[in-house]
């Protein structure tokens, strides 16, 4: 595993840990944001295994779907998780009143944990 992939996975892991702590502390907006970034960094890491890198979030999400979900390399639910997480992050980061609940934030954090575990497993199989 190259240094860039390892670095992105480390960032993803830290983001999940932060999301869990923020959820526990009742900061649902920040927990959702960190959950999205955990998935985003992990998706970037997996795309790098194919030599793919993008500067826009939308391009990373689209490429993840094209390269991994549509080919069946990953369950399509993970692409849906990433899309939903970006939408939730946009609400949590940019709207002054988000109406995020503990349950909704917990769902995003749980999905981020699953997403990162899936990426870790895929990368371990590649080495």
N, C-alpha and C positions, 0 to 999 in steps of 0.2 A: 504494500500500500504506500502510495507516495505521500509526501509531506502535506500537500494541499488537501488531499482526501482526509488524511488523519486530522488535520486542523479543522476542517469543516465538521467532522464527526465529534471532535472535542467541543466545538461551539454548540453543536446540536445537543450534546449531553448536558452541557452547562445550562442551556436554555430550558430543557425539560426540568432539571433540578430547580431552577428559578421559578418556573411555572408552578411546580408543586408547592413550593414555599409561599408564593404569592396567593395561590388558591387557599391554602391553609390560613393565611393572614387576612383573607377577605377582600383582596384586591383583584377582583374578577377581570377587570379590563386588562390589567397588566399580565395576568395569568394567561388570558387568551392570546395576547400579543406574543408572549414568549413561547407559547405552544406552537403558534404559526411559524415563528422563526426556527424552532427546533426541526419542524418538518421541512421547511425551506432549505436549511443548511444540509440536512440529510439527503434531500432530493438533489441538491447541487453536487454533493459528494458522489452519489451514484451516477449522475450524468458525467462526471469527470472520468469515470472508469471507461467511458466511451469517447473520451477526448472532447466532450461537449461542455461549453461554458457560455453563459449568457449574462448580459448586463441588466436585463429587465426581469422583474418577478414574473410577469405574465409569460415571458419566453421560457423561463425555467419550468413553470407549471405545464405549459403546453408540451414542451419537449419531454417532460416526465411521462405525460400521458401517451405521447406518440411512441417513445422508445421502450417503455416498460409496461404500461397498462394495456395499451392496444395490442401489443405483441403477446400478452399473457405472461410475461416475465414476472409481473406482480399482479396481485388481485386488484381489479379495477376499483375496489372500495378505497384503496389507498390514494388513488388519484382524486376521488371524490372527497376524501378527508382533507387533502391539500387545498382543493378548491374551496371547500366550506371554511377551512381555517383562515384562508386569505380574506374571505368575505367577513368573517367574524372579527378578524384583526382590523380591517378597515373601519368597522363600526366602533370597536373598542378604542382605537387610536384617534379617530377623527370626529366622532360625534360626542357632543357634550353630555347628552343623556343617552345611555346605551341600553338600559333595562336588562343588562346581563345578570343572570341568576347564578347562584352557586352551582346549580345542576348543569346549566349550560356551559359554564366555565369548566366544570369538572369533566364534562363530555369532551371538550377540546383537549384538556390535559391528558385524559385517558387515550385519546386518539393519537396524540403526539408520542406517548410512551409506546404504543403499538407500532406506529410508523417507524420510529427509531429502531425498535427491536427487529422489525422486518428488514430494514436497510443493513443493520449490523449482520444479520444472518446471511443476507445475500453477499455481502462483502467477504465474510469468512469463507463462504463456499468458493469464491473466486481465487482465494490465495492458497 
